[in-house]
Amino acid sequence: MPADRLANIYRTRLRHTQRRGQPTLALAATVNLLLAAEEELLHIGQINAADASWTFMLFLNADATAVVACTAVARRATPTRPDSEAK
């Protein structure tokens, strides 16, 4: 899918998550990166945390050799930040 089309979709998701107070990781930055990629065709990957607290979206370049952007949205009201267990 073209990056600019994805940017529009994820900009809407950003507004919805902000209105609901739903935690996200790098969602605004992802929208900006997708906008900058313009019409580049991207692949999308999804990873769900083992405890189902977060869903991560990966945006890969056309040949799936590099990550263009990555974001996550909390699936619960008060999730544990994914990086907190590493400390």
HULINRA-V248534 format. One record per backbone hydrogen bond with DSSP energy under -0.5 kcal/mol. CO is the residue of the C=O (numbers start at 1). NH is the residue of the N-H. E is the energy in kcal/mol with one decimal. If there is no record, write none. Layout:
CO,NH,E
CO,NH,E
This chain:
1,42,-2.4
2,5,-0.5
2,6,-1.9
3,7,-2.4
4,8,-1.6
5,9,-1.7
6,10,-2.9
7,11,-2.0
8,12,-1.6
9,13,-1.8
10,14,-2.0
11,15,-2.1
12,16,-2.3
13,17,-2.7
14,18,-2.3
15,19,-2.3
16,20,-2.0
17,21,-1.0
17,22,-2.3
23,74,-2.7
25,72,-1.6
26,30,-2.0
27,31,-2.1
28,32,-1.9
29,33,-2.3
30,34,-2.6
31,35,-2.4
32,36,-2.1
33,37,-1.5
35,38,-1.1
37,40,-2.2
38,4,-2.6
40,3,-2.2
43,60,-2.8
45,58,-3.0
47,56,-3.4
49,52,-2.2
53,75,-3.4
53,76,-0.8
54,49,-2.7
55,73,-2.3
56,47,-2.4
57,71,-2.1
58,45,-2.7
58,60,-0.6
59,68,-3.7
59,69,-1.4
60,43,-2.4
61,64,-2.2
66,61,-2.4
66,68,-0.6
69,59,-2.7
71,57,-2.9
72,25,-2.5
73,55,-2.1
76,79,-0.6
81,84,-1.8
83,86,-0.6
84,87,-0.7
